[in-house]
Amino acid sequence: MTESIQPPLSTAQIAGLRSQAQRLDAILKVGKQALAPGFIASVKEALERHELIKVKFADHKDEKKTLAPQLAEQTGSILVTLIGNVAVLFRRHPDPARRRIQIKPAVSD
């Protein structure tokens, strides 16, 4: 079951999130249980608290290209990037007063 759908981000917005993520450390690690319900709950909690997080693939490195999009889908987040063994996820907080991550408004063509 997924969380609320996140609106699509422009290429410039994704680039901005990638830039902000560079200074972050991975706060969760995908272990032997992969995307177990407890791990999914931990990711949701971290997204609620931080909005932009890094998740490291300690195990299942050979499956990261399929697991990372599944992780984003199951947590209602956006997969910003997958670099090496680290996935960057973003989920905007629904309460504007609690948003910690700034993203520029999308520019219409």
N, C-alpha and C positions, 0 to 999 in steps of 0.2 A: 504494500500500500504506500502511495507516495504522498508527500506533503503538498501544500499549495504550489501551483505551477509558477515558476519564476519567469518574468518577462524576458524575451530575448535581449541580448546585449549586442551593441555594435562592436565592430572590430576595435575602434578606439577605446571603448569602455573596457573591453577585455584586456587590451594592452595596458591600460591604467591599473587594472586589478593585478596583472602579472607583475607590474612594477612595484606595487605595494607589497606583494607577496614575497619579493626577493629578500626582504629583511626579516621575514618570519621563520621560525623554526617549526619543524614538524611536531605536532602535539599528539598525534595518534599514530599507531603502527598497525598495519594489517598483519596479523599473525597467522598461526596454523589454522585457526577456525575460519579464516577469510571473512566473509560478510555475514557472520552470525548475528542473530537478533540483538545480542548485547552490544556488539561492536557498532551496529547501526544506531542504536540508542545513544551510544557515546558520541558518535559523529553528529547526530542531531543536536545533542546538548551543547557540543562545542560550537556548532554553527549558530545556535541560539545566543550563545555568549559572545562569540567573536565575529561572526558573519563570514570572514575570510580565513580559511585554515589550510594547513598543509597536512597531508596524510602520507606516511612513508610505507612502502611495501617492503616489509622485512622478510616476509615469506610470500609465496605465490608471485614472484617477480616475473615469471614467464607468462602469467595470466593478467598482468596489470592493464594491458590494453583493452581487455574485455571487462575486468572487474571495476576499473575506475568509472566508466560510464554507468555501470549498474549501481555503484555506490552513489553517484550523483542522483540517479533516478529514485533510488530508495530513500534518499534523504531530502528530496525536493530541492536540490541545489543545482548549481551550474558547474560543470567541469571546466574550469578556466584554462588549465593546462596540465599536461603530464610530461614532466621532464625527468629523465632518468627513472628512478624508483620513487618519485614523489609526485603526488597528485595535489593540485590546488583546487579547492572547492569554495564556492561563494553562494550564500543564501542571505538575501536582504531581510533584515528584521522587519516584521510587519508594522511595528510601532516606530514612527519617524523619530520620536524622542529618544529611542534606545539604539538608533543606528550609529555604528562606530566607523564604518567604512564609507568614504566619500567617492561617489562615481559621478563623472560629468554627464549631464543630460545628453541623450542621443541627438545628433544633428541630422535633420531631414535633408534629403537630397533635393 
